[in-house]
């Protein structure tokens, strides 16, 4: 399991994307974001990007530690798959 740190929340989008891609390439199948106290739709988009990239690489990825705001945003966006590990993004 790879755990992001609280400071990474402030990273640029490209740095965040790279952070997740590198973790997936190392073989991580779980990324824990519980250190992120805040949530935004833009950060959720990065998490979905990580999930989609893992799928393209024929790997599974589950995001854990989503705070209640992230959980609500994922539910509203139809992307709870990032937390459940389900293979479909609700389509």
Residue pairs with C-beta under 8 A, 6 or more apart in sequence:
1 28
1 30
1 31
1 32
1 64
2 23
2 26
2 28
2 30
2 31
2 32
3 31
3 32
3 33
3 34
3 35
3 65
4 19
4 31
4 32
4 33
4 35
4 36
5 35
6 35
6 36
6 37
8 15
8 16
8 19
8 35
8 36
9 35
9 36
9 37
9 38
9 43
11 19
13 42
13 46
16 43
16 46
17 46
17 49
17 50
20 31
20 46
20 47
20 49
20 50
20 53
21 50
21 53
23 31
23 50
24 50
24 53
24 54
24 57
24 59
24 61
25 57
28 61
29 54
29 59
29 60
29 61
29 62
30 61
30 62
30 63
30 64
31 47
31 50
31 61
31 62
31 63
31 64
32 63
32 64
32 65
33 47
33 63
33 64
33 65
33 66
33 70
34 64
34 65
34 67
35 65
36 43
36 65
36 67
36 70
37 67
38 67
38 69
39 66
39 67
39 69
39 70
39 73
40 73
41 73
41 77
43 70
44 70
44 73
44 74
44 77
44 79
47 63
47 70
47 74
47 82
48 77
48 79
48 82
48 89
50 61
50 63
50 82
51 61
51 63
51 79
51 81
51 82
51 89
52 89
54 60
54 61
55 61
55 87
60 85
61 82
61 85
62 82
62 83
62 84
62 85
63 82
63 83
64 83
66 74
66 82
66 83
71 80
71 83
74 80
74 82
74 83
78 89
78 90
78 91
79 89
79 90
80 86
80 90
81 87
81 88
81 89
81 90
